[in-house]
Amino acid sequence: MTGDRPSWAPESIDLDRPNAARIYDYLLGGAANFEQDRVFAEKLLEVMPLARAAARLNRAFLRRAVRFCLDSGIRQFVDVGSGIPTAGNVHEIAQEVDPSARVLYVDNEPVAVTHSELLLKDNPNARAVRGDLTDPEPVLAAPLIDFSQPVAVLMVAVLHFIPDTAHPHEAVARYVSAMAPGSFLVLSHGVENPTLEGREEVGRLYQKSSNPGVSRTPDDIARFFEGLEFVEPGLVWTPEWRPDSPEDVGEHPEASLVFAGVARKP
Ligand SMILES: C[S@@+](CC[C@H](N)C(=O)[O-])C[C@H]1O[C@@H](n2cnc3c(N)ncnc32)[C@H](O)[C@@H]1O
């Protein structure tokens, strides 16, 4: 496998172990993934065919939420667990509205960071750094972002890769405490569903990846927003969050598998 290592794949990564960033990239039709990621994603689609549409709906939520934040006057964004660059990246949406908008991407996966660095090399207002959501201080001290001014912190489809033993609620609370009034938290998260077909197989599959997944109940997801005020419509299935048109919601929004919300710091 290592013989196939392309130039953008840092030596430090284990190409033989599927990884959430690269599996998601494959589901979205990207090319920054390896054999093991593709095999994993195909198995995932076999047991849970909804996964690809769910990834797309999640990504569409992210784009709508970034536009909402821009309309609310936000001009700096921190995207934690940003993933491998794909269509409609945060800086593309933000800088189309205001070229001086600043965007910091943070991910703990080296391929995601290397790709983002390549994409951003001529962009003075956007940066990518390697960092871990559960270690907020280096992110809060990173360049480009002034936490004394309103900021949007994005944690989209990342917290369901962080088990309770790593204290994700405490970590999110630390980001929230650092955010200036008028800031936003943009978050999405896979929802615990005991009756979902394929659920146990998916759990077993992810145990073998470098990011064992963890779904949470709506109440546990809502707790990430403590101290913040939800903007309408609150915490809902991804396609239900301010859809561009009512037809986009479809008859089964729960097939998106993921809850999403945006909340403002008073
Ligand atoms: C499913 S992707 C989501 C990408 C993007 N946020 C989106 O919603 O389109 C999850 C990303 O979270 C990253 N990730 C997982 N655990 C993380 C952690 N503890 N700290 C930072 N990033 C993490 C993975 O590497 C991956 O890129």
The ligand as a MOL file (V3000), in Angstrom:
LIG
                    3D

  0  0  0     0  0            999 V3000
M  V30 BEGIN CTAB
M  V30 COUNTS 27 29 0 0 0
M  V30 BEGIN ATOM
M  V30 1 C -17.5560 13.2910 8.3910 0
M  V30 2 S -16.2120 14.3980 8.3040 0 CHG=1
M  V30 3 C -17.0500 15.9740 8.3250 0
M  V30 4 C -16.3700 17.0430 7.4920 0
M  V30 5 C -17.0930 18.3820 7.4630 0
M  V30 6 N -17.1740 18.9710 8.7830 0
M  V30 7 C -18.4850 18.2470 6.9020 0
M  V30 8 O -19.4360 18.1310 7.6970 0
M  V30 9 O -18.6560 18.2410 5.6750 0 CHG=-1
M  V30 10 C -15.5460 14.3450 9.9670 0
M  V30 11 C -14.1960 15.0110 10.1060 0
M  V30 12 O -13.8910 15.1570 11.5060 0
M  V30 13 C -12.5070 14.8980 11.6670 0
M  V30 14 N -12.2900 14.5490 13.0760 0
M  V30 15 C -12.6600 13.4300 13.7420 0
M  V30 16 N -12.3200 13.5060 15.0320 0
M  V30 17 C -11.7260 14.7240 15.2140 0
M  V30 18 C -11.1630 15.3980 16.3280 0
M  V30 19 N -11.1310 14.8210 17.5420 0
M  V30 20 N -10.6380 16.6370 16.1600 0
M  V30 21 C -10.6430 17.2120 14.9150 0
M  V30 22 N -11.1710 16.6240 13.8230 0
M  V30 23 C -11.6970 15.3940 13.9600 0
M  V30 24 C -12.2150 13.7820 10.6880 0
M  V30 25 O -10.8400 13.7020 10.3790 0
M  V30 26 C -13.0500 14.2220 9.5000 0
M  V30 27 O -12.3260 15.0540 8.6330 0
M  V30 END ATOM
M  V30 BEGIN BOND
M  V30 1 1 1 2
M  V30 2 1 2 3
M  V30 3 1 2 10
M  V30 4 1 3 4
M  V30 5 1 4 5
M  V30 6 1 5 6
M  V30 7 1 5 7
M  V30 8 2 7 8
M  V30 9 1 7 9
M  V30 10 1 10 11
M  V30 11 1 11 12
M  V30 12 1 11 26
M  V30 13 1 12 13
M  V30 14 1 13 14
M  V30 15 1 13 24
M  V30 16 1 14 15
M  V30 17 1 14 23
M  V30 18 2 15 16
M  V30 19 1 16 17
M  V30 20 1 17 18
M  V30 21 2 17 23
M  V30 22 1 18 19
M  V30 23 2 18 20
M  V30 24 1 20 21
M  V30 25 2 21 22
M  V30 26 1 22 23
M  V30 27 1 24 25
M  V30 28 1 24 26
M  V30 29 1 26 27
M  V30 END BOND
M  V30 END CTAB
M  END
